Amino acid sequence: MFLVKDFRGFTLYEKIFFGLFILAQIAILVYFYNPAKGIDWINVIASVSGILCVIMSAKGRLSTFLYGLIQVITYGWISYQANLMGEVYLQVVFGVFQFIGLYTWIRNMHTISTKKTEVQEVDTKGLTMMQWAITLILGGAFYFAFAKYLQSIKSGQPFLDALNVSLNLTGQVLMSLRFKEQWFFWIVVNIVSITLWVRKMIHAGSIDDTGVTMVVMWIGFLINSIYGYYYWKKLQVTTAQTR
């Protein structure tokens, strides 16, 4: 089953990265634990499924879409409670894209064989100059339109929220279509998302477990995005060699 196979063939860096992330989440849970409230399992599930999603995405593995579906549901609920409506709408769109991406990737995979295992990874490609221009124009137009909409419904931090949504949507489309340049957008997304949650805690005047969990999660995503671009460049070379 690919859900089990997808954990095989990981490098030492990938094992260390995931292990450190889990330890960080445990430390946050212990530090903010309140016997009266108990453990906020929604935060835990959103964070762990999110990091599994981005790690599997960086590796070009199909299970990224299962973990992605779990993450958009839980993170969407967290964003709704924090009144970040742009994030909520985005998770609805992301939920649809999990199925689109799964269909596209299934049709464009290659097999990697080693002495210990055999796994499948996605075929990747790069944007042309024309495709770059179209991507930036459409992304910019969507940003301005959505920012005005969020401002009209008095959503929290409308312009920063709209920037986050437009970058996320662009990255998700490029990911589903297998373009390695998606990772440039994810890097910016992660920086914006860290800023979004830090500002949320500053405005609230308190540091809580939800905010800290989300900041740590997005920092993990940022590190993974940099690695993801590096790995997808290697996948593009492998794709070219297998054709």
Disulfide bonds with the S-S distance in Angstrom:
none
